[in-house]
Amino acid sequence: MMTRLFRRPLAAAHAIAGAAFVAALALPGGLTPGAVAQDLTDAQAIVDRASAASYYQGPDGRARVHMSITDAQGRERSRDFTILRTDIDDRDNGEQRFYVHFSRPADVNGTVFMVWKHVGADDDRWLYLPALDLVKRIAASDERTSFVGSHFFYEDVSGRGPREDTHSLAQTTDTYYVVDSEPKDPSKAEFARYRNYIHKDTFLPVKTEYFDGQGKVYRTYTVEQVETIDGHPTVTRARMADSQIGGATVMRYSSVAYDVGLPQDVFTERYLRNPPRQHLR
């Protein structure tokens, strides 16, 4: 059962901390934005819940993704892939595995990106390139580089660990927790800090702004559509823009399903060259 959570793309609607922000929300079941018993004040707890809402809905999941990439000159290209995810334990923000299989266009068909997401340690990442029949390990230093030529980074696919940064609650509004975050190890991040607008009812971050060392926003993630799928508020359209390189990438999610019973051996090196097609349909 799928119902629309945000009934139209988020639009500029009101000011937060003196800046126009996206806010046109229509929530299911007659909920009022921010209708909680008491606002949270612990920034780390808020970020932990936001990470769980974004990446840990259900014990596993599958989605088809269409990625549209527009460069600074307005030229467009696309990628189509299926993403599989499984949780290794029952903890929120615990160990996870991700398997991403590309199907279109022809020059990336069969390419596979796989992640073993760890807690308190660097993630393991692999990229299989069928044209070269090559399995390439992606170093931790490359986590924040372009994901297959898009404006998203490798780290965006599986999520940044909520304990990698120091968080502070900048503002609480009727609708959002506004949280500022700085990397604990600045040598592992290209940003100086980032600001998350976290929806108080769903705990989904609906906007993220990345700041450079001069305090300027250069990269912005915006959620444009959310739907409730199998009881889980789920991002089904998101946009990443980068003013430094120009252009933006939009990701549209379809055929989203949770609790699909994915076997954990799907997320092993043997399936980099031999995709588990019965689980990709």
C-alpha positions in Angstrom: 0.0 0.0 0.0 1.5 3.3 -1.1 0.2 6.8 -0.1 1.6 10.2 -0.8 3.3 11.9 2.2 4.4 15.1 0.5 1.6 15.7 -1.9 3.6 18.0 -4.2 7.3 18.7 -4.5 8.7 20.7 -1.6 8.5 24.4 -2.4 9.9 27.6 -0.9 7.4 28.5 1.7 8.8 30.1 4.8 11.9 31.5 6.4 14.1 29.6 8.8 17.0 31.4 10.4 16.4 34.3 8.0 16.6 32.1 4.8 13.8 30.9 2.6 13.3 27.1 3.0 11.3 24.3 1.4 8.2 23.5 3.5 4.9 22.7 1.7 4.1 19.5 3.6 0.9 17.5 3.7 1.1 14.7 6.2 -1.0 11.5 6.3 -3.6 10.8 8.9 -4.2 14.5 9.8 -0.9 14.9 11.6 0.2 18.4 12.4 3.8 19.2 11.7 5.8 18.9 14.9 2.9 17.1 16.6 5.1 15.4 19.2 4.8 15.3 23.0 8.0 17.2 23.6 10.8 18.5 21.3 14.1 16.7 21.5 17.1 18.8 22.6 20.0 16.2 22.2 21.5 16.8 18.7 23.2 13.5 18.6 19.9 11.7 19.4 18.2 13.6 16.6 20.9 12.7 14.1 20.8 9.1 15.1 17.0 9.0 14.5 17.5 10.8 11.2 20.0 8.2 10.0 17.8 5.3 11.1 14.8 6.9 9.2 16.9 7.4 6.1 18.7 4.1 5.8 17.3 1.5 8.2 13.6 1.2 7.4 12.7 -2.5 7.7 15.3 -5.3 7.9 16.0 -5.1 4.2 14.8 -3.4 1.0 14.9 -3.0 -2.7 14.3 -0.1 -5.1 14.7 0.8 -8.7 16.4 4.1 -9.3 16.5 6.5 -12.3 19.3 9.0 -12.1 19.2 12.1 -14.3 22.5 14.1 -14.4 22.6 17.6 -15.8 26.0 19.3 -16.2 26.9 23.0 -16.1 26.2 23.3 -19.8 22.7 21.8 -19.5 23.6 18.5 -21.1 21.7 15.5 -19.7 22.6 11.9 -19.3 21.0 9.2 -17.2 21.7 6.0 -15.2 19.3 3.2 -14.2 20.1 0.8 -11.4 18.6 -1.4 -8.7 19.7 -1.0 -5.1 19.5 -3.8 -2.6 20.0 -3.3 1.2 20.1 -5.6 4.2 20.8 -5.0 7.9 23.2 -7.4 9.5 21.9 -6.9 13.0 18.7 -5.4 14.6 20.3 -2.2 15.8 19.5 1.2 14.3 22.6 2.5 12.6 24.3 -0.9 12.8 26.2 -3.0 10.3 24.6 -3.0 6.8 25.3 -4.3 3.2 24.4 -2.5 0.0 24.4 -3.9 -3.6 23.8 -1.6 -6.6 23.4 -3.1 -10.0 23.4 -0.9 -13.1 21.3 -1.8 -16.2 21.3 1.4 -18.4 22.8 2.9 -20.5 24.6 0.1 -22.3 28.1 1.3 -21.4 27.4 0.7 -17.7 25.2 -2.4 -17.9 26.5 -4.9 -15.5 28.5 -2.5 -13.4 28.1 -3.3 -9.7 28.8 -1.2 -6.6 28.8 -2.9 -3.2 29.2 -1.6 0.3 29.8 -3.3 3.6 28.9 -0.5 6.1 30.7 -0.7 9.4 30.2 1.0 12.8 33.3 2.7 14.1 35.5 1.7 11.2 35.9 2.6 7.5 33.4 1.0 5.2 34.4 -1.6 2.6 33.4 -0.6 -1.0 33.9 -2.5 -4.2 33.2 -1.5 -7.8 32.9 -4.1 -10.6 33.6 -2.9 -14.1 32.4 -5.5 -16.6 34.1 -4.0 -19.7 37.4 -4.7 -18.0 36.2 -7.6 -15.9 37.8 -5.8 -13.0 36.9 -5.6 -9.3 38.2 -2.4 -7.8 38.3 -1.6 -4.1 37.2 2.0 -3.4 39.5 3.5 -0.7 38.1 5.3 2.3 39.7 8.5 0.9 37.4 8.2 -2.2 34.1 8.0 -0.3 33.4 11.6 -0.9 34.0 11.6 -4.7 31.5 11.4 -7.5 29.3 8.4 -7.7 29.4 7.2 -11.4 29.7 10.8 -12.7 26.8 12.2 -10.7 26.6 15.0 -8.2 26.0 12.4 -5.5 29.0 10.9 -3.7 29.7 7.2 -3.0 29.1 8.0 0.7 25.6 9.4 -0.1 24.4 6.0 -1.3 24.9 4.2 2.0 24.9 7.2 4.3 27.4 8.9 6.5 27.9 7.5 9.9 26.1 9.7 12.5 29.1 9.4 14.9 31.6 10.7 12.3 30.6 14.3 13.1 30.0 16.6 16.1 26.4 17.9 16.1 24.7 20.9 17.6 21.1 21.9 17.5 20.9 25.3 15.8 17.2 25.8 15.9 13.9 24.0 16.5 10.8 25.2 14.6 7.3 23.9 14.4 8.3 21.6 11.6 12.0 21.0 11.7 15.1 20.3 13.8 17.9 22.3 12.3 21.2 20.6 13.1 24.7 21.8 12.3 27.5 19.2 12.0 31.3 19.4 11.7 33.6 16.5 10.8 35.6 15.1 13.7 38.4 14.4 11.3 38.5 17.3 8.8 41.1 15.5 6.7 38.4 13.0 5.6 35.8 15.6 4.4 35.9 18.3 1.7 33.3 20.4 3.7 33.8 22.5 6.7 30.4 21.8 8.1 26.9 21.0 6.9 23.4 21.9 8.1 20.4 19.4 8.1 16.8 20.3 8.2 15.2 17.2 9.8 11.4 16.8 9.6 10.1 16.4 13.2 7.4 13.8 12.4 9.3 11.5 10.0 12.9 12.3 11.1 13.8 12.4 7.4 16.4 15.1 6.5 14.6 17.1 3.8 17.4 19.5 3.0 21.2 19.4 3.6 23.5 22.3 2.9 27.3 21.8 2.8 29.5 24.8 3.6 33.1 25.4 2.5 35.9 27.0 4.6 34.6 30.5 3.8 31.2 29.7 5.1 29.5 29.5 1.7 27.0 26.9 0.7 28.4 25.0 -2.3 26.4 21.7 -2.3 22.7 21.2 -1.5 20.6 18.1 -1.1 16.9 18.6 -1.4 14.1 16.0 -1.0 11.4 16.7 -3.6 8.9 13.9 -2.9 8.2 11.5 0.0 5.7 8.6 0.0 4.6 6.2 2.7 5.4 2.7 1.5 4.6 -0.3 3.7 4.2 2.1 6.6 7.6 3.7 6.1 8.0 7.3 5.0 10.3 7.0 2.0 12.2 9.5 -0.2 11.1 8.8 -3.8 12.7 11.9 -5.4 15.8 13.8 -4.4 18.1 16.3 -5.9 21.8 17.1 -5.4 23.2 20.4 -6.8 26.8 21.6 -6.7 27.6 25.2 -7.4 31.4 24.5 -7.7 31.0 22.2 -10.7 27.6 23.4 -11.8 24.5 21.3 -12.6 22.6 18.9 -10.6 21.5 15.2 -10.3 18.0 14.0 -9.6 17.3 10.5 -8.3 13.8 9.0 -8.7 13.0 5.8 -6.8 10.3 3.3 -7.9 9.2 -0.2 -7.1 10.3 0.4 -3.5 9.7 -2.7 -1.3 10.7 -3.5 2.3 11.0 -6.9 4.1 11.7 -8.8 0.9 13.8 -11.5 2.5 17.2 -10.9 0.8 19.7 -13.6 1.6 22.9 -12.1 3.0 25.2 -14.1 0.6 23.9 -11.8 -2.2 26.2 -9.1 -0.7 29.4 -11.0 -1.3 32.1 -10.8 -4.0 30.8 -13.8 -5.8 27.8 -11.8 -7.0 29.8 -8.9 -8.4 30.4 -10.8 -11.6 27.2 -12.9 -11.4 24.3 -10.7 -10.5 21.5 -12.3 -8.4 18.9 -11.6 -11.1 16.0 -13.1 -9.2 16.4 -10.4 -6.5 16.9 -7.6 -9.0 13.5 -7.9 -10.7 
